[in-house]
Amino acid sequence: MSEDQTPRLGLPLLHIGQAGKEWTHNEALARLDIVVAGMVEDIGVDVPPADPKPGQCWIVGAQPGGEWVGQAGAIAGWTDGGWRFVVPTPGLSLWCAARARRVTFHDAWEDGVVRAARVIVDGVPVIGARQPAISSPAGGATIDAEARDTVAAVLAAMRAHGLIA
């Protein structure tokens, strides 16, 4: 950790006898305002908007231009003092208004990816770990084509959703 900033968000730290503490403190608050309970307008935007409002934020795209040059992947937040940038850290999750879903940073931004061991709705597990493969119907003395087609369709849907191998 630098003695001048926090390790995760790079927030400026105050020092004893430091001149300009108000600026340092206000800079830290501006950056916190960008990521705490965060929301971005959109992700992967390369050109700064022409008329941003204070508090609006975007995730900078891979080929940024204008005032965003050199800030690829950062969170750009507009403040009364201009653009502030926060470099994301692994696990940071923000709501993306344009896509109506969460985006999360790991080694790169992931759009709409949900990582979970299981999903529980009203106390009932609905999705868990992937189950082993189920063989398609074959053989037997009596062949019911409609039943086999239905079972095959159910199995295909379960495989497509990753519920079984």
JOURQUI-V911803 format. One line per field, one symbol per residue. ss: DSSP state (~ for helix, > for strand, _ for the rest). phi: phi as a letter, one per 30 degrees, with the letter a starting at -180 (. if undefined). burial: + if it has 9 or more other ideal C-beta (glycine too) atoms within 8 Angstrom, else -. Layout:
ss=???
phi=???
burial=???
//
This chain:
ss=____>______>________~~~~~~~~~~~~~~~___>>__>>>___________>>>>_____~~~______>>>>>__>>>>>______>>>>____>>>>>___>>>_______>>>__>>>>___>_____________~~~~~~~~~~~~~~~~___>_
phi=.ddcaddcciddcdbeiddiddddddddddddddcdhdbcdabidcceddbdcejdbbcdddbdbhdceiceidcccdbecjdbbbddcejdbbdcddchadbbcccadccidccadacbchicdcbbddcddcdddaijdccceddddddddddddddddidbd
burial=----+---+++++----------++-++-++++++--++++++-++-++------++++++--+---+--+++++++++---++++-+---+-++++-+--++++---+++------------------------------------+--++--+--++----+-
//
